Amino acid sequence: MAIIWETSVLDKNEGIRFRGFTIPECQKMMPKAAGGHEPLPEGLFWLLCTGKMPTEAQVAAVSKVNEMLSSSCRSFVKFSFFIVFLHLTFIIACRFL
């Protein structure tokens, strides 16, 4: 069994598309930090993992997990983030079975 995961497409006229969204669309639609003009990286992570544009609550949840993991030692953080990433990938893959 294999998982094929296509997270982005490059079009010579429109540029990069992440899960069907162009960079300007992502900049317009994704949640931003208070007073900020650019989307938060956690929002792009959510989009790449789920294929859906994140809400502010979803971006906040990813930020909180990242914050909790970053307070531990570096090796544990890397391992934990990898486990979370695998878990999200598994959830996404199960939707297509």
Backbone hydrogen bonds in HBPLUS format (Angstrom, degrees):
<---DONOR---> <-ACCEPTOR-->    atom                        ^
c    i                          cat <-CA-CA->   ^        H-A-AA   ^      H-
h    n   atom  resd res      DA  || num        DHA   H-A  angle D-A-AA Bond
n    s   type  num  typ     dist DA aas  dist angle  dist       angle   num
A0019-ARG N   A0007-THR O   3.09 MM  12  5.60 142.4  2.24 130.8 141.2     1
A0009-VAL N   A0017-ARG O   2.83 MM   8  5.06 148.5  1.92 139.6 149.7     2
A0017-ARG N   A0009-VAL O   2.68 MM   8  5.06 146.5  1.78 155.6 165.2     3
A0011-ASP N   A0015-GLY O   3.07 MM   4  4.94 174.7  2.07 124.9 126.3     4
A0015-GLY N   A0011-ASP O   2.81 MM   4  4.94 146.0  1.92 135.6 142.7     5
A0018-PHE N   A0021-PHE O   2.71 MM   3  5.11 154.2  1.78 155.7 151.1     6
A0021-PHE N   A0018-PHE O   2.96 MM   3  5.11 167.7  1.97 114.4 117.4     7
A0026-CYS N   A0022-THR O   2.93 MM   4  6.25 157.0  1.99 152.5 159.1     8
A0027-GLN N   A0023-ILE O   2.87 MM   4  6.13 160.9  1.91 156.5 161.9     9
A0028-LYS N   A0024-PRO O   3.01 MM   4  6.16 145.2  2.14 139.8 148.6    10
A0029-MET N   A0025-GLU O   2.89 MM   4  6.00 159.9  1.93 153.3 158.4    11
A0030-MET N   A0026-CYS O   2.98 MM   4  5.55 164.2  2.01 147.9 150.5    12
A0040-LEU N   A0031-PRO O   3.19 MM   9  6.54 158.1  2.24 159.3 157.1    13
A0036-GLY N   A0033-ALA O   2.77 MM   3  4.96 162.9  1.79 132.6 133.5    14
A0043-GLY N   A0040-LEU O   3.00 MM   3  5.47 140.9  2.15 110.3 120.7    15
A0045-PHE N   A0041-PRO O   3.00 MM   4  6.34 157.6  2.05 150.9 157.6    16
A0046-TRP N   A0042-GLU O   2.97 MM   4  6.19 157.4  2.02 142.6 148.1    17
A0047-LEU N   A0043-GLY O   2.95 MM   4  6.21 160.7  1.98 146.9 152.1    18
A0048-LEU N   A0044-LEU O   2.88 MM   4  6.11 164.6  1.91 154.9 158.3    19
A0049-CYS N   A0045-PHE O   2.97 MM   4  6.17 151.2  2.06 148.2 156.2    20
A0050-THR N   A0046-TRP O   2.86 MM   4  5.93 157.0  1.91 156.0 161.7    21
A0051-GLY N   A0047-LEU O   2.70 MM   4  4.89 147.3  1.80 134.1 143.5    22
A0059-VAL N   A0055-THR O   3.08 MM   4  6.35 160.3  2.12 151.3 156.1    23
A0060-ALA N   A0056-GLU O   2.91 MM   4  6.09 154.8  1.97 145.3 152.9    24
A0061-ALA N   A0057-ALA O   2.94 MM   4  6.15 148.0  2.04 141.6 150.0    25
A0062-VAL N   A0058-GLN O   3.06 MM   4  6.35 159.5  2.10 148.0 152.5    26
A0063-SER N   A0059-VAL O   2.94 MM   4  6.16 157.1  1.99 147.8 154.7    27
A0064-LYS N   A0060-ALA O   2.87 MM   4  6.09 151.8  1.95 144.8 152.5    28
A0065-VAL N   A0061-ALA O   3.02 MM   4  6.27 161.6  2.05 151.1 155.2    29
A0066-ASN N   A0062-VAL O   2.95 MM   4  6.13 162.4  1.98 148.2 153.6    30
A0067-GLU N   A0063-SER O   2.81 MM   4  6.03 153.4  1.88 146.6 154.3    31
A0068-MET N   A0064-LYS O   2.86 MM   4  6.11 160.0  1.90 151.0 156.1    32
A0069-LEU N   A0065-VAL O   2.93 MM   4  6.14 160.8  1.97 152.1 157.3    33
A0070-SER N   A0066-ASN O   2.93 MM   4  6.05 146.3  2.04 143.4 152.7    34
A0072-SER N   A0069-LEU O   3.29 MM   3  5.74 165.3  2.32 111.7 116.1    35
A0077-VAL N   A0073-CYS O   2.98 MM   4  6.22 156.0  2.03 154.4 162.3    36
A0078-LYS N   A0074-ARG O   2.95 MM   4  6.20 167.4  1.96 156.8 158.8    37
A0079-PHE N   A0075-SER O   3.03 MM   4  6.21 163.3  2.06 145.7 150.4    38
A0080-SER N   A0076-PHE O   2.77 MM   4  5.89 164.8  1.79 153.1 157.8    39
A0081-PHE N   A0077-VAL O   2.83 MM   4  5.94 167.4  1.85 156.3 159.8    40
A0082-PHE N   A0078-LYS O   3.02 MM   4  6.12 153.3  2.09 141.3 149.0    41
A0083-ILE N   A0079-PHE O   2.97 MM   4  6.29 152.0  2.05 147.2 154.6    42
A0084-VAL N   A0080-SER O   2.91 MM   4  6.23 163.8  1.94 155.6 159.4    43
A0085-PHE N   A0081-PHE O   2.85 MM   4  6.02 161.1  1.88 149.3 155.0    44
A0086-LEU N   A0082-PHE O   2.86 MM   4  6.11 158.1  1.91 148.4 154.3    45
A0087-HIS N   A0083-ILE O   2.86 MM   4  6.08 156.5  1.91 149.5 156.4    46
A0088-LEU N   A0084-VAL O   2.95 MM   4  6.24 164.8  1.97 156.0 158.7    47
A0089-THR N   A0085-PHE O   2.96 MM   4  6.15 156.8  2.01 147.5 154.5    48
A0090-PHE N   A0086-LEU O   2.84 MM   4  6.07 155.1  1.91 149.7 156.2    49
A0091-ILE N   A0087-HIS O   2.97 MM   4  6.26 158.4  2.02 151.9 157.4    50
A0092-ILE N   A0088-LEU O   2.99 MM   4  6.21 161.7  2.03 149.2 153.9    51
A0093-ALA N   A0089-THR O   2.86 MM   4  6.06 161.6  1.89 149.6 155.2    52
A0094-CYS N   A0090-PHE O   2.95 MM   4  6.10 152.2  2.02 147.9 154.9    53
A0095-ARG N   A0092-ILE O   3.12 MM   3  5.40 138.1  2.31 102.9 114.2    54
A0096-PHE N   A0093-ALA O   3.04 MM   3  5.56 150.0  2.13 111.9 120.1    55
A0097-LEU N   A0094-CYS O   3.32 MM   3  5.27 162.3  2.35 101.4 106.7    56
